[in-house]
Amino acid sequence: MADEKGRGSTGLSRRKFITGVGTVVGAGVAMPSATLLKPAPAEAAPVALGPGAVSLTLNVNGKDVTVQVEPRETLAEVLRNHLDLTGTKIACDRGGCGACTVMLDGKTVYSCMTLAVDAVGKKVVTVEGLGEDHPVIQAFVKHDALQCGYCTPGFVVSGAALVARKKNPTLEDVKEAICGNVCRCGTYMGIFAALREAGGGA
């Protein structure tokens, strides 16, 4: 217990305790800067584009094309509205259906969720870039793997990416490859058969 002068059982008064703490803190402030943690060096500020249109060069289906686009425009919008590559469909426009699927450096992406500026320096492949003789397209025709056809380009691109990286895909491989694509008409059985055959797995 503390006595009337604020001393505890150790004989240390409140005044001495506070004075001691102040001395320790003051010593820390007075220490040379070399002994203190140094802040991380500031990173260079990113280059801002816009708000008006800017010039971008994209590699689309093996060709370099230069377009004037606003930085806010998605890759899907640029492909359709600036390059007339309307095989890339915009359906949900929020990355939920896969109709806008394209390949970016060999990997499938939702082009409605990808800014065109982020595709600079990468290789974009759309359904038009595959060509009519592509085995996936031929297999889709053979197995009647479409109905309204709106989702078909996205499925074809996802399937083409699958057969490019994996030979003789199993049914599970096919399902995994197209899990980001939705067919509201329900032609999945034809799609499964087409992709297994295109990959040599049927």
C-alpha positions as CSV (number, residue, x, y, z in Angstrom):
1,M,0.0,0.0,0.0
2,A,1.1,3.6,-0.6
3,D,1.7,6.0,2.3
4,E,0.6,9.6,2.4
5,K,3.5,10.6,0.2
6,G,2.6,8.2,-2.5
7,R,5.4,5.7,-1.8
8,G,4.7,2.0,-2.3
9,S,6.2,-0.9,-0.4
10,T,9.4,-0.6,-2.5
11,G,10.0,2.9,-1.2
12,L,9.7,4.3,-4.8
13,S,7.5,7.5,-4.9
14,R,5.2,8.3,-7.9
15,R,7.3,11.4,-8.6
16,K,10.6,9.4,-8.8
17,F,8.9,6.8,-11.0
18,I,7.6,9.4,-13.5
19,T,10.9,11.2,-13.5
20,G,12.7,7.9,-14.3
21,V,10.4,7.1,-17.1
22,G,10.9,10.6,-18.6
23,T,14.6,10.1,-18.5
24,V,14.5,6.8,-20.4
25,V,12.2,8.2,-23.1
26,G,14.4,11.3,-23.4
27,A,17.5,9.2,-23.8
28,G,15.8,7.2,-26.6
29,V,14.9,10.4,-28.5
30,A,18.4,11.7,-28.1
31,M,20.0,8.5,-29.6
32,P,21.8,8.9,-32.9
33,S,19.6,8.2,-35.9
34,A,21.8,5.3,-37.0
35,T,20.7,3.3,-34.0
36,L,17.0,3.8,-34.7
37,L,14.8,2.1,-37.3
38,K,15.0,3.9,-40.5
39,P,11.8,4.3,-42.6
40,A,11.6,2.5,-45.9
41,P,12.6,4.6,-48.9
42,A,9.7,6.1,-50.6
43,E,8.7,4.4,-53.8
44,A,8.4,6.3,-57.1
45,A,4.8,7.4,-57.7
46,P,3.1,5.4,-60.4
47,V,2.5,7.1,-63.8
48,A,-1.1,8.2,-64.1
49,L,-2.9,7.9,-67.4
50,G,-5.9,9.9,-68.5
51,P,-8.4,11.2,-67.9
52,G,-8.6,11.5,-71.7
53,A,-7.8,8.9,-74.3
54,V,-4.3,7.6,-74.5
55,S,-2.4,5.6,-77.1
56,L,-1.9,1.9,-76.4
57,T,-0.3,-0.8,-78.5
58,L,-1.7,-4.2,-78.0
59,N,-0.7,-7.5,-79.4
60,V,-3.9,-9.2,-80.5
61,N,-4.0,-12.5,-82.3
62,G,-0.4,-12.1,-83.3
63,K,-0.5,-8.6,-84.6
64,D,0.4,-5.3,-82.9
65,V,-2.4,-2.8,-83.1
66,T,-2.4,0.8,-81.8
67,V,-5.6,2.2,-80.4
68,Q,-6.8,5.4,-78.7
69,V,-8.7,4.4,-75.5
70,E,-9.6,5.8,-72.2
71,P,-7.7,4.2,-69.3
72,R,-10.9,3.1,-67.7
73,E,-11.9,0.9,-70.7
74,T,-11.8,-2.8,-70.3
75,L,-10.1,-5.2,-72.7
76,A,-13.5,-6.6,-73.7
77,E,-14.7,-3.1,-74.6
78,V,-11.6,-2.3,-76.6
79,L,-11.7,-5.6,-78.5
80,R,-15.4,-5.2,-79.4
81,N,-15.7,-1.4,-79.9
82,H,-12.3,-0.4,-81.2
83,L,-11.0,-3.5,-83.0
84,D,-14.3,-5.0,-84.2
85,L,-13.5,-8.4,-82.6
86,T,-17.1,-9.1,-81.6
87,G,-16.5,-12.8,-80.9
88,T,-15.7,-11.7,-77.4
89,K,-19.1,-11.4,-75.8
90,I,-20.1,-9.1,-72.9
91,A,-22.9,-10.7,-70.9
92,C,-22.8,-10.2,-67.1
93,D,-20.0,-7.6,-67.3
94,R,-18.8,-8.5,-63.8
95,G,-16.7,-11.6,-64.2
96,G,-19.4,-14.2,-63.4
97,C,-20.3,-15.9,-66.7
98,G,-17.1,-16.3,-68.8
99,A,-18.6,-15.2,-72.1
100,C,-15.8,-12.6,-72.5
101,T,-13.0,-15.1,-71.9
102,V,-9.8,-14.5,-73.8
103,M,-6.2,-15.7,-73.4
104,L,-3.6,-13.4,-72.0
105,D,-0.1,-14.9,-72.4
106,G,-1.7,-18.3,-72.7
107,K,-3.8,-18.0,-69.6
108,T,-7.6,-17.5,-69.6
109,V,-8.9,-14.2,-68.2
110,Y,-12.2,-12.4,-68.0
111,S,-11.7,-9.5,-70.5
112,C,-14.6,-7.6,-68.9
113,M,-12.6,-7.5,-65.6
114,T,-9.2,-6.7,-67.3
115,L,-8.3,-3.1,-68.1
116,A,-6.9,-2.7,-71.6
117,V,-3.9,-0.9,-70.2
118,D,-3.0,-4.0,-68.3
119,A,-2.8,-6.0,-71.5
120,V,0.1,-3.9,-72.9
121,G,3.2,-6.1,-73.4
122,K,1.2,-9.3,-73.3
123,K,-0.2,-11.5,-76.1
124,V,-4.0,-11.4,-76.4
125,V,-5.8,-14.3,-78.2
126,T,-9.5,-14.1,-78.9
127,V,-11.8,-16.7,-80.4
128,E,-11.1,-15.2,-83.8
129,G,-7.4,-15.8,-83.3
130,L,-7.9,-19.5,-83.0
131,G,-9.1,-19.9,-86.6
132,E,-12.0,-22.1,-87.9
133,D,-9.8,-25.1,-88.3
134,H,-8.9,-25.2,-84.6
135,P,-9.7,-28.7,-83.2
136,V,-11.9,-27.3,-80.4
137,I,-14.0,-25.4,-82.9
138,Q,-14.3,-28.4,-85.1
139,A,-15.3,-30.6,-82.1
140,F,-17.9,-28.1,-81.0
141,V,-19.5,-28.3,-84.4
142,K,-19.4,-32.1,-84.5
143,H,-20.9,-32.6,-81.0
144,D,-23.4,-29.7,-81.4
145,A,-22.0,-28.2,-78.2
146,L,-24.0,-25.0,-78.4
147,Q,-27.6,-23.7,-78.5
148,C,-28.0,-20.0,-78.4
149,G,-24.3,-19.7,-78.9
150,Y,-23.7,-16.5,-76.9
151,C,-21.5,-18.3,-74.3
152,T,-19.7,-20.5,-77.0
153,P,-16.7,-18.2,-77.7
154,G,-15.8,-18.2,-74.0
155,F,-16.1,-22.0,-73.8
156,V,-14.0,-22.4,-76.9
157,V,-11.2,-20.2,-75.7
158,S,-11.2,-21.9,-72.3
159,G,-11.1,-25.3,-74.1
160,A,-8.3,-24.2,-76.4
161,A,-6.2,-23.2,-73.4
162,L,-6.9,-26.6,-71.9
163,V,-5.9,-28.7,-74.9
164,A,-2.8,-26.5,-75.4
165,R,-1.5,-27.3,-71.9
166,K,-2.8,-30.9,-71.4
167,K,-3.1,-33.8,-73.7
168,N,-5.8,-36.4,-73.3
169,P,-7.8,-34.5,-70.7
170,T,-10.1,-36.4,-68.4
171,L,-13.6,-35.3,-67.7
172,E,-12.5,-33.8,-64.5
173,D,-9.8,-31.8,-66.3
174,V,-12.5,-30.5,-68.7
175,K,-14.8,-29.5,-65.8
176,E,-12.0,-27.7,-64.1
177,A,-11.0,-25.8,-67.2
178,I,-14.5,-24.5,-67.9
179,C,-15.6,-24.0,-64.3
180,G,-15.5,-20.2,-64.9
181,N,-17.9,-20.4,-67.9
182,V,-21.7,-20.6,-67.7
183,C,-24.0,-22.1,-70.3
184,R,-27.6,-21.0,-69.5
185,C,-28.9,-23.3,-72.2
186,G,-27.4,-26.3,-70.5
187,T,-25.4,-27.9,-73.4
188,Y,-22.7,-29.2,-71.0
189,M,-22.8,-32.8,-72.2
190,G,-21.9,-31.7,-75.7
191,I,-19.2,-29.3,-74.4
192,F,-17.7,-32.1,-72.3
193,A,-17.6,-34.5,-75.3
194,A,-16.2,-31.8,-77.6
195,L,-13.3,-30.8,-75.3
196,R,-12.4,-34.4,-74.5
197,E,-12.2,-35.3,-78.2
198,A,-10.3,-32.1,-79.1
199,G,-7.7,-32.9,-76.5
200,G,-7.5,-36.5,-77.7
201,G,-9.0,-37.8,-74.5
202,A,-12.2,-39.3,-75.9
